[in-house]
Amino acid sequence: MGVAVFHLEDLSGAELTLDGPEGRHASVVRRIGPGERVRLTDGRGAWAEGPVTAASKTGVTVAVDDRGVVPAAEPRLVVVQALPKGERAELAVEMLTEVGVDVIVPWNADRSQFRANPERVAKTLAKWQAWAFEASKQSRRSWFAEVAPIATTAEVAGLLAGAALPVVLHEEAKVPLAAVDVPSEGEVVIVIGPEGGIAPAELTAFGVEPVRLGDTVLRTSTAGVAAAAALLARSRWT
């Protein structure tokens, strides 16, 4: 089992103090004590690792004996996830983060049944960001998954227009995802519709020929990770 990963913004210095919520989580929840190794990352590629030399209820002190920088992966993977209902949202965000998606874009699709009032938008975005943050640490990422603001259909169309590879999943598509050529760089944008499917007007707005995963229809909370894994297996995982 690998060392536990915690977030620390400033990694400069031979001795680092992890305090605040992250420090309390390390010392109180995870019960990490002197002698145990931990890895600290700024979530943007840089990391520092070493043994804990002191621990208290407020945090831990780490003597850094190893550090490095992980380059940003190519191609950059963006998943536009239609807002699911209930616990399926958390499942989708966690799995997308664990599999290695770089950016998750919540999408208020026509059939998402999401009331976009300011209070609910703020709460939803905060939840998604918290889920991605925790899942990034759990999966020991040096680059944490980013959660973008909730997007409109027009904004999703803009993302697709600028992508090196635009992918729109649809159960009635004729072209299989396996037939798509995956670029070695640039941005791959995958659009996952809601449980009720992507509306015809939305498909028209996207201006992209849709593709299908296979013969079965996946839930909106699982289709994204399946598509991401299929494309990663032909690019970054090779």
C-alpha positions in Angstrom: 0.0 0.0 0.0 1.4 3.4 -0.9 1.9 6.3 1.4 -1.0 8.6 2.3 -1.3 11.8 0.3 -2.3 15.2 1.7 -2.7 18.6 0.2 -0.3 21.4 1.1 0.0 24.6 -1.0 3.6 25.6 -0.1 6.1 22.7 -0.5 9.3 24.8 0.0 11.7 23.9 2.7 13.3 20.8 4.2 10.7 20.5 7.0 7.0 21.0 6.3 4.2 21.5 8.7 0.8 20.1 7.7 -1.9 21.9 9.8 -5.4 23.1 9.5 -8.1 20.6 8.3 -5.6 18.5 6.4 -3.2 18.3 9.4 -6.0 17.3 11.8 -7.2 14.7 9.3 -3.7 13.2 9.1 -3.1 13.1 12.9 -6.6 12.6 14.3 -8.6 10.7 11.7 -5.8 8.8 10.0 -3.8 8.6 13.2 -0.5 9.1 11.4 2.4 9.3 13.9 6.2 9.8 14.0 8.1 7.5 11.7 5.3 7.0 9.1 5.9 8.3 5.6 3.5 10.7 4.0 3.4 12.5 0.6 2.4 16.1 0.4 1.3 17.7 -2.9 0.1 21.1 -4.1 -2.3 19.4 -6.5 -0.6 20.9 -9.5 2.1 18.3 -10.1 4.7 19.1 -7.3 5.1 16.7 -4.4 7.3 16.2 -1.3 7.7 13.1 0.8 9.2 12.0 4.0 8.7 10.6 7.5 6.6 12.3 10.1 8.8 13.7 12.9 6.1 15.1 15.2 2.4 14.8 15.5 -0.3 16.5 17.6 -4.0 17.1 17.4 -3.4 20.1 15.2 -1.2 18.4 12.6 2.1 16.8 11.7 5.6 17.8 10.8 7.4 16.1 7.9 11.1 15.9 7.2 11.4 15.9 3.4 13.8 13.5 1.9 12.4 13.2 -1.5 10.5 15.5 -3.9 9.6 15.9 -7.5 7.3 17.3 -10.1 4.9 15.2 -12.2 4.3 16.7 -15.7 0.8 17.3 -16.8 -0.5 14.3 -18.7 -1.4 14.4 -22.4 -3.9 14.4 -23.9 -5.9 16.4 -21.4 -9.1 14.7 -20.5 -12.3 16.7 -19.9 -15.6 15.0 -19.0 -18.8 17.0 -19.3 -21.2 15.3 -16.8 -24.9 16.0 -16.9 -26.1 16.6 -13.4 -27.3 13.3 -12.0 -29.8 12.9 -9.2 -28.9 12.1 -5.5 -26.0 9.8 -4.7 -25.2 9.1 -8.3 -23.5 12.5 -8.6 -21.0 11.7 -5.9 -20.3 8.3 -7.5 -19.7 9.9 -10.9 -17.3 12.5 -9.5 -15.3 10.0 -7.5 -14.9 7.5 -10.3 -14.0 10.1 -12.9 -11.4 11.4 -10.5 -10.0 8.0 -9.6 -9.6 7.0 -13.3 -7.6 10.2 -14.1 -9.9 12.7 -15.6 -8.3 16.2 -15.5 -11.4 18.4 -15.6 -15.1 17.6 -14.7 -17.7 19.9 -16.0 -21.1 19.7 -14.5 -23.7 20.3 -17.2 -27.3 21.5 -16.6 -28.8 19.5 -19.5 -32.4 20.0 -20.6 -33.4 16.7 -18.9 -31.2 17.0 -15.8 -34.1 18.2 -13.7 -31.8 20.7 -11.9 -33.2 24.0 -10.7 -30.3 26.5 -11.3 -31.0 29.0 -8.6 -27.9 30.7 -7.2 -28.0 29.0 -3.8 -28.4 25.5 -5.2 -25.7 26.1 -7.9 -23.2 27.2 -5.2 -24.0 24.2 -2.9 -23.8 21.7 -5.8 -20.5 23.1 -7.1 -19.0 23.0 -3.5 -20.0 19.4 -3.1 -18.5 18.3 -6.4 -15.3 20.1 -5.7 -15.1 18.5 -2.2 -15.7 15.0 -3.7 -13.0 15.5 -6.3 -10.5 16.8 -3.8 -10.9 13.8 -1.5 -10.9 11.3 -4.4 -7.7 13.0 -5.7 -6.0 12.3 -2.5 -7.4 8.8 -2.1 -6.1 7.9 -5.6 -2.8 9.5 -4.8 -2.8 12.0 -7.7 -0.2 14.7 -8.0 -2.5 16.7 -10.3 -5.9 17.0 -8.6 -9.0 16.8 -10.6 -10.6 20.2 -11.3 -14.3 20.8 -11.2 -15.4 23.6 -13.4 -18.5 25.8 -12.9 -21.9 24.4 -13.9 -22.1 24.8 -17.7 -24.9 25.6 -20.1 -25.4 23.7 -23.3 -23.9 26.6 -25.3 -20.8 26.5 -23.1 -20.5 22.7 -23.7 -20.8 23.3 -27.4 -17.9 25.8 -27.1 -15.8 23.2 -25.3 -16.5 20.6 -28.0 -15.6 23.1 -30.8 -12.2 23.7 -29.3 -11.3 20.1 -28.6 -8.7 18.0 -30.4 -11.2 15.1 -30.0 -14.9 15.9 -29.3 -16.9 12.9 -28.1 -20.6 12.9 -27.5 -22.0 9.6 -26.2 -25.5 8.6 -27.4 -27.2 5.2 -27.3 -28.5 5.5 -30.8 -25.2 6.4 -32.4 -24.0 4.2 -35.3 -20.2 4.8 -34.8 -18.6 2.9 -31.9 -16.2 4.7 -29.5 -13.6 2.1 -30.4 -13.4 3.5 -33.9 -12.4 7.0 -32.8 -8.7 8.0 -33.3 -7.3 9.3 -30.0 -4.9 12.2 -30.3 -1.6 12.2 -28.4 -2.0 15.8 -27.2 -4.6 18.6 -26.9 -7.9 18.2 -25.2 -10.3 15.3 -25.4 -13.8 16.4 -24.4 -16.4 13.7 -23.5 -20.1 14.6 -23.1 -22.2 12.4 -20.9 -26.0 13.0 -21.1 -28.5 12.7 -18.2 -30.7 9.7 -17.5 -33.3 10.9 -19.9 -30.8 11.2 -22.7 -29.4 14.1 -24.6 -32.2 16.1 -26.2 -32.3 16.5 -30.0 -31.8 20.2 -29.8 -28.7 19.7 -27.7 -27.2 17.2 -30.2 -27.8 19.8 -33.0 -26.2 22.5 -30.9 -23.1 20.3 -30.3 -22.6 19.8 -34.1 -20.7 16.5 -33.4 -21.5 13.1 -34.7 -22.3 11.0 -31.6 -20.7 7.7 -30.7 -21.8 4.7 -28.7 -19.9 2.7 -26.0 -21.4 -0.7 -26.8 -24.6 -2.7 -27.0 -25.8 -1.9 -23.5 -26.9 1.4 -22.0 -25.0 2.6 -19.0 -26.3 4.9 -16.2 -25.1 8.5 -16.5 -23.0 8.0 -13.3 -21.0 5.1 -14.9 -20.9 6.0 -18.6 -18.3 8.7 -18.1 -15.7 6.5 -16.4 -16.3 3.7 -18.9 -15.7 6.1 -21.8 -12.7 7.8 -20.1 -11.1 4.4 -19.4 -11.6 3.2 -23.0 -9.8 6.3 -24.3 -7.1 6.4 -21.7 -6.2 2.8 -22.5 -5.4 3.9 -26.0 -3.5 7.0 -25.0 -2.0 7.8 -21.6 -2.1 4.2 -20.3 -0.1 2.7 -23.2 
